[in-house]
Amino acid sequence: MKTIVTGGSGLIGSHLTKRLIELGRDVIVVDDFSRGNELNFSDLGIKPEIKKIDLRDLEKLKTEFKGVESVFHLAARVGSLDWLHGTKMRDLAWFQDNCAIDANVFRACIENSVGRIVYPSSAAVYPIHEQEHAGAVFSEDDLDLAHVRTQTIDPDGGYGWAKLVGEVQLSWAADIKISVARLFNVYGENFALDQTAPVIPSLIRRLLENPKGPFVVWGDGEQTRDFLYVSDCVDALIKLEDIATSPMNIVNLGAGSNVSIGNIAKLIVEISGFDAEIQFDVEKPVGPISRQPDISKANALLGWYPEVDFETGLRRVYSWLQKRLNEASRS
Ligand SMILES: NC(=O)c1ccc[n+]([C@@H]2O[C@H](COP(=O)([O-])OP(=O)(O)OC[C@H]3O[C@@H](n4cnc5c(N)ncnc54)[C@H](O)[C@@H]3O)[C@@H](O)[C@H]2O)c1
């Protein structure tokens, strides 16, 4: 089955591409490599067909979707908290880029009669003001597209608004079988390591670069997140493709966990074996207090349960990052 993975050189895309190739699928990666990396393919031992295209340019991508049966549309401008929401202009740029990317990909899918789309949306679509207290848990009904006129719409910044607009566009694409995954935090090997890196690789890198400490953690460490290991995410995305339907499915994907940033820092120090003192910098931005998924719909619909526990996944990411940094310092 001819399959496009947009954003296929990124964190989730590279692992998904590997899995699809193993399943015997004819995979084309479409990516501009603005955040993804070809090293991610060599590390995973794969050589997929690659089209280097900026998806904001509709003319360039129209012909690539001919004869394609399925699209995993993972490309998006993604970044850490201060990178995404550093200024209003950043929020605007992220909104505009992600809306353009999504609109172009969906239009190319419609014009080329692509049969199936899997779209990773985000926890960022849920009302941000409801994430300001400990233990905030979200189920799909907390943002139901059928009731947007009566529900409170308050997504997280330009990125969250763009994901919501992406979902709305897909809800109108009547002839395509679609699944939407509202992802919370996905982690794993092949994280972006530049200034847009999210919390886990940023913390590991900070410690590796300053093993004697102090090990500075943004905020008071009390804010919590859900972390889903990338292989579990890939399993679920492939199952979502199987059950894609019209009108579309929307499911939360996460581990159903609630890990505090302070505990992640402690675990990273433990894994490292370094004797670094953790210092909390409460002046730095931390984002919402709590954002946790109810994953019962994914469990029931997909027969899917995450398998990799957080400490196992974190150890894998730690080893991978250590290796990447060692290789970079040698070259
Ligand atoms: N990782 C998470 O925690 C998480 C959480 C919620 C949603 N998501 C969504 O899942 C998808 C994949 O996320 P990820 O963590 O693998 O991110 P990533 O940044 O590692 O991958 C995104 C890929 O998209 C590519 N890309 C960006 N702009 C592009 C453009 N204009 N044209 C072509 N390619 C472009 C990047 O080069 C990158 O390879 C994204 O849509 C993201 O919004 C991820």
The ligand as a Gaussian input file, in Angstrom:
#p B3LYP/6-31G(d) Opt

LIG

0 1
 N        5.721000      14.533000      20.406000
 C        4.699000      14.971000      21.102000
 O        4.713000      15.001000      22.338000
 C        3.426000      15.416000      20.402000
 C        2.319000      15.826000      21.179000
 C        1.165000      16.259000      20.525000
 C        1.093000      16.242000      19.149000
 N        2.170000      15.862000      18.419000
 C        2.080000      15.911000      16.965000
 O        2.649000      14.755000      16.382000
 C        3.297000      15.082000      15.159000
 C        4.739000      14.605000      15.175000
 O        5.393000      15.206000      16.284000
 P        6.921000      14.911000      16.621000
 O        7.053000      14.976000      18.097000
 O        7.406000      13.714000      15.887000
 O        7.585000      16.243000      16.064000
 P        8.916000      16.444000      15.198000
 O        9.196000      17.897000      15.204000
 O        9.975000      15.521000      15.669000
 O        8.420000      15.992000      13.749000
 C        7.722000      16.896000      12.903000
 C        8.353000      16.810000      11.534000
 O        7.682000      17.719000      10.659000
 C        8.652000      18.311000       9.800000
 N        8.134000      19.582000       9.299000
 C        7.892000      20.716000      10.011000
 N        7.472000      21.699000       9.195000
 C        7.418000      21.168000       7.933000
 C        7.082000      21.701000       6.653000
 N        6.702000      22.981000       6.499000
 N        7.156000      20.881000       5.581000
 C        7.554000      19.590000       5.734000
 N        7.908000      19.045000       6.912000
 C        7.849000      19.821000       8.003000
 C        9.891000      18.474000      10.672000
 O       11.086000      18.593000       9.928000
 C        9.835000      17.184000      11.514000
 O       10.575000      16.151000      10.917000
 C        3.137000      16.594000      15.001000
 O        2.029000      16.864000      14.187000
 C        2.872000      17.068000      16.412000
 O        2.139000      18.288000      16.418000
 C        3.329000      15.460000      19.005000

